[in-house]
Every structure is written in structure tokens, then in C-alpha cells.
Amino acid sequence: MALDQLGATLKHNMTPGCNDPLRWRLVGRGGAGRSDTAEKLRALEAVGIDTLVTPTVVGLGRQIPRLQQVNEQVDINIIVATGLYTFDQIPHYCHCRGPRVLFDGPELMTKLSVRDIIEGIGDTGVRAAFLKGMVEQRGPTED
């Protein structure tokens, strides 16, 4: 997207996600929350907002297909991020993948983030526009 197409932009807006398996069971997987989210985005449109920038990434319940379904209901640009939000350590899946570990190869989080930007997030066709990294409490580790 060209800069002159952004229009009035709200940055750092969290989009609805669900990363907690218990909460996921409680709110359901259907359309719950989609119409409410679309209504809120329409309210932003009504006051002149053209673009929403969301740093909702892995670890915060990023759900690109759900976000796409909401975005189809409104006329607003949604710009997404790639990266990781964690409280204390990288996801377990990443521990044994990368340089000099069990499954030797490129550093996995870097590989996935680059793929999200260049090719798209999963098979959604949506490419991330920026990188977010967040570590809480204990701070960065050797991971």
C-alpha cells in the first residue's frame, strides 16, 4: 500500500484475538464478536479513519482469517504485523529448530517473520507490514 493511500491512520490498535484455549471454548469459534468488531470499525470510518495498524501477533491470539472476514464488512485498511509476544520465553516449538540444535537450520522466528512479510501469513495472502517483538517481566533471554 502506498503512503498516499493510508489516509487518517490509527496506530497500535489491538484487533480481537483469542490465544487462551479455555476462553476460545467459551466464546466459540463461529461468528461471535465479528459483527461487534465490524460495527466498531464502521464507527471509526464514520469519524474519518481510513487505516488501522494492528500489532496483534503470535502470542496475542492473531487470527488473520477472522480479521479478513471482518475487513470484508468495512471499507477500512487494516495493516498487520509479524513477530512474537511472550511473557518469558520463545515458544517451545522453536527451541529445537534453528542453528546448532536438534533440527539444524535457519533461525525459525526470523524465517517465519521474513516469510510473513515477503510471501504472506500462512495461506491467507495477507502480508505483514512491520515487525513486533515483545518480552515481558523476565526480559530477553539467550533464546
C-alpha positions as a Markdown table, in Angstrom:
| # | Residue | x | y | z |
|---|---|---|---|---|
| 1 | Met | 0.0 | 0.0 | 0.0 |
| 2 | Ala | 1.4 | 3.4 | -1.0 |
| 3 | Leu | 1.7 | 6.0 | 1.8 |
| 4 | Asp | -0.7 | 8.4 | 0.0 |
| 5 | Gln | -3.4 | 5.7 | 0.3 |
| 6 | Leu | -3.2 | 5.5 | 4.1 |
| 7 | Gly | -5.3 | 8.5 | 4.9 |
| 8 | Ala | -6.2 | 9.1 | 8.5 |
| 9 | Thr | -4.4 | 6.3 | 10.4 |
| 10 | Leu | -4.8 | 4.9 | 14.0 |
| 11 | Lys | -1.6 | 3.1 | 15.0 |
| 12 | His | -1.1 | 0.4 | 17.6 |
| 13 | Asn | -4.7 | -0.8 | 17.8 |
| 14 | Met | -5.2 | -4.3 | 19.0 |
| 15 | Thr | -7.6 | -6.4 | 17.0 |
| 16 | Pro | -9.7 | -9.1 | 18.7 |
| 17 | Gly | -7.9 | -12.3 | 19.2 |
| 18 | Cys | -8.1 | -15.3 | 21.4 |
| 19 | Asn | -5.0 | -17.1 | 22.5 |
| 20 | Asp | -6.4 | -18.8 | 25.6 |
| 21 | Pro | -7.8 | -22.3 | 24.8 |
| 22 | Leu | -10.3 | -22.0 | 27.7 |
| 23 | Arg | -11.6 | -18.6 | 26.6 |
| 24 | Trp | -11.7 | -20.0 | 23.0 |
| 25 | Arg | -14.1 | -22.7 | 24.1 |
| 26 | Leu | -16.2 | -20.1 | 26.0 |
| 27 | Val | -16.6 | -17.6 | 23.2 |
| 28 | Gly | -16.9 | -20.2 | 20.4 |
| 29 | Arg | -15.4 | -20.4 | 17.0 |
| 30 | Gly | -18.3 | -19.1 | 15.0 |
| 31 | Gly | -19.2 | -15.5 | 14.2 |
| 32 | Ala | -19.2 | -14.3 | 17.8 |
| 33 | Gly | -17.6 | -11.0 | 18.0 |
| 34 | Arg | -17.2 | -10.4 | 14.3 |
| 35 | Ser | -20.3 | -8.2 | 13.9 |
| 36 | Asp | -19.3 | -6.2 | 17.0 |
| 37 | Thr | -15.8 | -5.7 | 15.6 |
| 38 | Ala | -17.2 | -4.6 | 12.2 |
| 39 | Glu | -19.6 | -2.2 | 14.0 |
| 40 | Lys | -16.6 | -0.6 | 15.9 |
| 41 | Leu | -14.6 | -0.3 | 12.6 |
| 42 | Arg | -17.6 | 1.3 | 10.9 |
| 43 | Ala | -17.7 | 3.8 | 13.8 |
| 44 | Leu | -14.1 | 4.6 | 13.1 |
| 45 | Glu | -14.9 | 5.1 | 9.4 |
| 46 | Ala | -17.7 | 7.5 | 10.3 |
| 47 | Val | -15.3 | 9.8 | 12.0 |
| 48 | Gly | -12.8 | 9.7 | 9.1 |
| 49 | Ile | -10.4 | 6.9 | 9.9 |
| 50 | Asp | -9.1 | 5.2 | 6.8 |
| 51 | Thr | -6.4 | 2.9 | 8.2 |
| 52 | Leu | -5.9 | 0.8 | 11.3 |
| 53 | Val | -2.4 | -0.5 | 12.2 |
| 54 | Thr | -2.6 | -3.6 | 14.5 |
| 55 | Pro | 0.4 | -5.2 | 16.3 |
| 56 | Thr | -1.6 | -8.3 | 17.2 |
| 57 | Val | 1.0 | -11.1 | 16.7 |
| 58 | Val | 1.6 | -14.7 | 17.7 |
| 59 | Gly | 1.2 | -14.9 | 21.4 |
| 60 | Leu | -1.7 | -12.4 | 21.4 |
| 61 | Gly | -4.1 | -14.6 | 19.5 |
| 62 | Arg | -3.6 | -13.3 | 16.0 |
| 63 | Gln | -6.3 | -14.7 | 13.7 |
| 64 | Ile | -5.8 | -13.4 | 10.2 |
| 65 | Pro | -8.7 | -15.3 | 8.6 |
| 66 | Arg | -11.1 | -13.9 | 11.2 |
| 67 | Leu | -9.7 | -10.4 | 10.6 |
| 68 | Gln | -10.1 | -10.8 | 6.9 |
| 69 | Gln | -13.8 | -11.7 | 7.4 |
| 70 | Val | -14.3 | -8.6 | 9.5 |
| 71 | Asn | -12.4 | -6.5 | 7.0 |
| 72 | Glu | -14.7 | -7.6 | 4.2 |
| 73 | Gln | -17.6 | -5.9 | 6.0 |
| 74 | Val | -16.0 | -2.5 | 6.2 |
| 75 | Asp | -14.1 | 0.0 | 4.0 |
| 76 | Ile | -11.0 | 0.5 | 6.1 |
| 77 | Asn | -7.4 | -0.6 | 5.6 |
| 78 | Ile | -6.0 | -2.9 | 8.2 |
| 79 | Ile | -2.2 | -3.2 | 8.4 |
| 80 | Val | -0.9 | -6.2 | 10.3 |
| 81 | Ala | 2.4 | -7.1 | 12.0 |
| 82 | Thr | 4.6 | -10.2 | 12.3 |
| 83 | Gly | 6.5 | -11.2 | 15.3 |
| 84 | Leu | 6.1 | -12.6 | 18.8 |
| 85 | Tyr | 4.6 | -11.6 | 22.1 |
| 86 | Thr | 5.8 | -13.6 | 25.1 |
| 87 | Phe | 5.9 | -13.3 | 28.8 |
| 88 | Asp | 9.2 | -15.2 | 29.4 |
| 89 | Gln | 10.5 | -17.4 | 26.6 |
| 90 | Ile | 10.1 | -18.3 | 23.0 |
| 91 | Pro | 7.5 | -20.9 | 22.0 |
| 92 | His | 8.6 | -24.5 | 22.8 |
| 93 | Tyr | 8.3 | -25.4 | 19.1 |
| 94 | Cys | 11.2 | -23.0 | 18.4 |
| 95 | His | 13.6 | -24.5 | 21.0 |
| 96 | Cys | 14.7 | -27.4 | 18.9 |
| 97 | Arg | 14.7 | -25.7 | 15.5 |
| 98 | Gly | 17.4 | -23.4 | 14.3 |
| 99 | Pro | 21.2 | -23.2 | 14.1 |
| 100 | Arg | 23.1 | -25.8 | 16.2 |
| 101 | Val | 20.0 | -27.5 | 17.7 |
| 102 | Leu | 18.2 | -30.8 | 17.1 |
| 103 | Phe | 16.7 | -29.7 | 13.8 |
| 104 | Asp | 19.6 | -27.7 | 12.4 |
| 105 | Gly | 18.6 | -24.9 | 10.0 |
| 106 | Pro | 17.9 | -21.2 | 9.9 |
| 107 | Glu | 16.7 | -19.4 | 13.0 |
| 108 | Leu | 12.9 | -20.2 | 12.9 |
| 109 | Met | 11.4 | -17.0 | 14.2 |
| 110 | Thr | 13.4 | -14.9 | 11.7 |
| 111 | Lys | 12.5 | -17.3 | 8.9 |
| 112 | Leu | 8.8 | -17.1 | 9.8 |
| 113 | Ser | 8.8 | -13.3 | 10.2 |
| 114 | Val | 10.5 | -12.8 | 6.8 |
| 115 | Arg | 8.0 | -15.2 | 5.2 |
| 116 | Asp | 5.1 | -13.2 | 6.7 |
| 117 | Ile | 6.4 | -10.0 | 5.1 |
| 118 | Ile | 7.6 | -11.4 | 1.8 |
| 119 | Glu | 5.1 | -14.2 | 1.0 |
| 120 | Gly | 2.2 | -13.7 | 3.4 |
| 121 | Ile | 1.0 | -15.0 | 6.7 |
| 122 | Gly | 0.2 | -18.7 | 6.3 |
| 123 | Asp | -2.0 | -19.2 | 3.3 |
| 124 | Thr | -4.1 | -16.1 | 3.8 |
| 125 | Gly | -2.4 | -13.9 | 1.2 |
| 126 | Val | -2.0 | -11.2 | 3.8 |
| 127 | Arg | 1.5 | -9.8 | 4.1 |
| 128 | Ala | 2.7 | -8.2 | 7.3 |
| 129 | Ala | 3.9 | -4.6 | 7.0 |
| 130 | Phe | 6.0 | -4.4 | 10.2 |
| 131 | Leu | 7.7 | -6.4 | 12.9 |
| 132 | Lys | 6.8 | -6.5 | 16.6 |
| 133 | Gly | 8.8 | -8.2 | 19.4 |
| 134 | Met | 7.7 | -8.1 | 23.0 |
| 135 | Val | 9.1 | -9.7 | 26.1 |
| 136 | Glu | 7.6 | -9.2 | 29.5 |
| 137 | Gln | 8.8 | -9.4 | 33.1 |
| 138 | Arg | 12.0 | -11.6 | 32.9 |
| 139 | Gly | 13.4 | -9.7 | 29.9 |
| 140 | Pro | 15.3 | -11.1 | 26.9 |
| 141 | Thr | 17.0 | -14.4 | 27.3 |
| 142 | Glu | 19.6 | -16.3 | 25.4 |
| 143 | Asp | 16.7 | -17.9 | 23.4 |
